[in-house]
């Protein structure tokens, strides 16, 4: 459990799950789906709108965002958490 301080009060809650987020084709639309979820988190008319929302969720959770192309293959991946193999430089 994690204690979160809000103003002068404290809340006791579980840590936020770090589910990777996926941008996937959903019929004629695009959606954001959390890893392991059967249902979409949200549905959008455009891939760009889905990417923007998925990126926001991934940043908040410190997880990864994977983007599916029109051909159903994952074309991009963005990491917003602890990358186990950061590049040197």
Backbone as a ProteinNet text record, in pm:
[ID]
protein_1_A
[PRIMARY]
XXXXXXXXXXXXXXXXXXXXXXXXXXXXXXXXXXXXXXXXXXXXXXXXXXXXXXXXXXXXXXXXXXXXXXXXXXXXXXXXXXXXXXXXX
[TERTIARY]
83.2	0	86.5	28.9	99.5	13.9	75.4	4.7	24.6	-86.3	-80	-125.3	-49.1	-82.2	-155.2	-272.2	-349.9	-384	-318.2	-341	-299.2	-387.6	-355.2	-402.9	-476.5	-525.9	-443	-450.5	-380.4	-480.1	-457.4	-539.1	-451.6	-505.3	-433	-495.8	-413.4	-465.6	-360.4	-400.9	-307	-232.1	-113.2	-36.5	-107.5	-84.9	-145	-81.4	-164.4	-108.2	-40	70.5	147.8	120.2	-3.2	-40.7	6.7	71.5	106.3	-22.2	-16.1	-132.4	-111	-216.2	-209.8	-309.1	-262.8	-350.6	-385.7	-514.5	-557.3	-672	-682.7	-793.4	-919.6	-1030.1	-1157.5	-1266.2	-1277.3	-1370.5	-1321.7	-1403.6	-1363.8	-1300.2	-1287	-1232.6	-1099.9	-1048.2	-926.6	-956.2	-885.2	-909.8	-782.5	-795	-688.3	-730.5	-640.4	-670.4	-554.7	-585.9	-485	-448.1	-322.2	-274.1	-357	-401.8	-481.1	-629.5	-671.3	-813.6	-881.8	-1001.7	-1078.9	-1147.7	-1185.2	-1256.8	-1164.2	-1202.5	-1128.3	-1147.9	-1045.6	-1057.2	-1138.4	-1104.8	-1177.2	-1170.1	-1267.4	-1274.2	-1268.6	-1198.4	-1179.3	-1202.3	-1235.1	-1254.5	-1122.7	-1014.6	-885.8	-778.3	-676.4	-563.8	-488.6	-474.2	-402	-466.8	-598	-668	-645.6	-646.6	-622.3	-479.3	-383.6	-243.3	-225.5	-286.9	-274.9	-326	-441.1	-498.2	-415.2	-373.2	-290.4	-159.1	-99.6	25.8	3.9	-107.3	-139.5	-151.5	-221.8	-239.8	-105.3	-26.9	103	196.7	196.7	280.5	237	106.6	55.8	88.4	89.6	114.2	261.2	342.9	483	496.8	419.5	419.4	458.9	431.4	469.2	345.1	362.6	256.7	300.2	216.7	245.4	137.5	179.7	86.7	76	-46.9	-75.8	-104.2	-45.2	-70.5	-196	-230	-349.1	-339.1	-214.3	-192.9	-197.9	-234.7	-248.5	-114.5	-3.7	128	164	230	270.6	389.9	375.4	475.1	562.4	516.1	591.5	569.5	666.9	656.4	725.3	660.9	715	713.5	824.8	835.1	833.8	747.1	737.6	769.4	817.4	849.4	996.8	1030.2	1168.9	1209.3	1290.2	1337.9	1451.9	1437.3	1540.3	1672.2	1669	1790.8	1802.5	1830.5	1839.8	1960.4	1948.3	2061.8	2174.8	2297.8	2412.4	2418.1	2465.2	2480.7	2461.2
-119.3	0	124.1	231.1	358	463.1	550.3	660.6	783.1	845.1	965.9	1083.3	1189.2	1308	1407.1	1448.2	1547.4	1658.6	1772.1	1882.9	1841.7	1859.2	1824.4	1683.8	1619	1484.8	1380.4	1256.9	1148.2	1040.4	981.1	870.6	747.6	632	507.3	435.4	400.1	332.4	243.3	163.5	76.4	157.3	110.8	179	164.1	260.2	259.1	146.9	66.2	-41.5	19.3	-42.1	9.3	-76.3	-75.4	-151.2	-79.6	-153.2	-95.7	-62.1	44	89.9	60.6	18.5	-17.1	66.7	121.4	190.4	87.7	54.5	-53.8	-9.4	-76.8	-54.3	-113	-40.2	-85.2	-62	-154.6	-135.6	-21.7	81.4	200	306.3	277.6	372.9	322.3	394.9	357.7	360	277.3	273.8	261.5	292.9	273	153.8	57.1	-62.4	-86.2	-105	-140.4	-287.3	-318.2	-454.9	-550.7	-659.2	-760	-731.2	-613.2	-577.3	-628.6	-679.5	-723.9	-605.6	-506.5	-391	-271.7	-183	-59.5	34.2	110.7	214.4	330.6	367.3	474.1	448	502.5	488.4	627.9	638.4	766.7	753.5	865.2	867.1	859.2	912.2	913.5	844.3	794	732.2	836.2	957	1061.9	1093.9	1102	1129.7	1015.8	892.2	776.5	778.5	815.2	822.6	927.9	1043.3	1150.1	1104	1036.1	988.6	873.7	781.1	669.6	717.3	819.6	877.2	938.3	1007.4	1068	959.8	852.2	743.4	677.7	648.5	583.7	670.4	801.2	891.6	890.9	897.4	899	770.4	657.5	528	487	560.6	522.4	390.5	373.4	247.6	271	175.3	181.9	200.2	272.4	291.1	220.9	130.5	59.9	96.3	131.7	181.7	82.6	40.8	-52.2	25.8	-18.6	44.7	-10.3	41.1	-4.9	-151.7	-202	-341.5	-437.3	-388.8	-464.5	-501.7	-454.5	-478	-356.5	-382.3	-271.2	-201.2	-70.8	5	93.6	128.4	216.4	175.5	211.1	185.4	300	352.2	461.5	419.7	437.4	400.1	525.6	526.5	638.8	597.4	474.6	425.9	400.6	308.3	269.5	175.3	223.2	141.7	53.6	-79.3	-167.8	-160.3	-114.6	-106	32.1	134.9	268.7	276.5	352.2	366.6	446.8	417.6	493.3	627.1	726.5	854.5	965.6
0	0	0	-48.4	-55.5	12.7	89.9	153.9	67.4	30.4	-51.5	33.1	31.6	106.8	16.9	58.4	-16.1	82	63.8	156.9	296.4	391.7	529.2	565.6	474.5	504.6	429.8	472.6	406.1	368.8	252	206.2	196.6	233.8	218.6	101.3	2.8	-115	-174.9	-270.6	-338.9	-443.4	-477.7	-580.4	-714.1	-802.7	-935.4	-1015.6	-1082.4	-1163.3	-1284.5	-1324.8	-1437.4	-1560	-1605.4	-1724.7	-1848.7	-1937.1	-2066.2	-2139.6	-2220.7	-2295.8	-2444	-2509.7	-2650.7	-2730.4	-2844.2	-2937.3	-3043.6	-3053.9	-3142.3	-3232.7	-3345.3	-3438	-3373.4	-3381.6	-3323.9	-3428.5	-3522.7	-3633.3	-3720.7	-3738.3	-3814.3	-3726.1	-3597.9	-3501.4	-3446.6	-3348.8	-3277.8	-3129.5	-3054	-2911.1	-2830.9	-2702.3	-2604.4	-2520.1	-2506.1	-2426.7	-2330.8	-2204.1	-2104.7	-2119.6	-2095.1	-2108.2	-2023.3	-2085.3	-2016	-2010.9	-2055	-2054	-2180.2	-2166.6	-2282.4	-2350.6	-2270.8	-2325	-2343.7	-2434	-2455.4	-2337.1	-2306.4	-2205.3	-2262.2	-2387.3	-2458.2	-2607.5	-2681.9	-2828.1	-2890.7	-3006.4	-3073.2	-3223.1	-3287.8	-3432.5	-3508.4	-3448.9	-3517.7	-3434.3	-3503.4	-3435.3	-3352.7	-3405.9	-3334.6	-3200.6	-3196.8	-3070.8	-2971.2	-3020	-2933.2	-2880	-2965.5	-2923.6	-2814.5	-2831.7	-2731.6	-2595.6	-2594.9	-2467.7	-2410.1	-2496.9	-2451.1	-2391.6	-2453.9	-2403.5	-2265.4	-2248.4	-2118.2	-2010.5	-2041.3	-1944.6	-1913.3	-2017	-1997.1	-1913	-1938.7	-1859.2	-1713.2	-1689.3	-1552	-1477.8	-1549.3	-1485.5	-1490.4	-1563.9	-1577.6	-1651.1	-1757.5	-1832.3	-1977.4	-2062.1	-2203.2	-2289.8	-2400.6	-2499.7	-2627.7	-2677.6	-2802.8	-2903.2	-3025.8	-3126.8	-3241.6	-3268.2	-3376.8	-3504.7	-3615.8	-3744.9	-3809.5	-3925.5	-3998	-4038.2	-4050.8	-4089.8	-3970.2	-3852.8	-3728.2	-3665.8	-3721.6	-3661.7	-3577.6	-3464.9	-3379.6	-3443.1	-3464.9	-3539.4	-3452.1	-3334	-3244.4	-3100.6	-3018.3	-2876.1	-2802.1	-2700.1	-2619.9	-2473.4	-2404.7	-2264.3	-2177.5	-2076.4	-1984.3	-1841.2	-1824.6	-1690.5	-1675.8	-1587.5	-1568.1	-1677.4	-1768.3	-1879.4	-1828.8	-1838.7	-1784.3	-1860.9	-1983.1	-2065	-2128.3	-2049.8	-2110.6	-2202.1	-2311	-2401.7	-2336.5	-2375.7	-2324.9	-2395.4	-2327	-2394.9	-2308.3
[MASK]
+++++++++++++++++++++++++++++++++++++++++++++++++++++++++++++++++++++++++++++++++++++++++

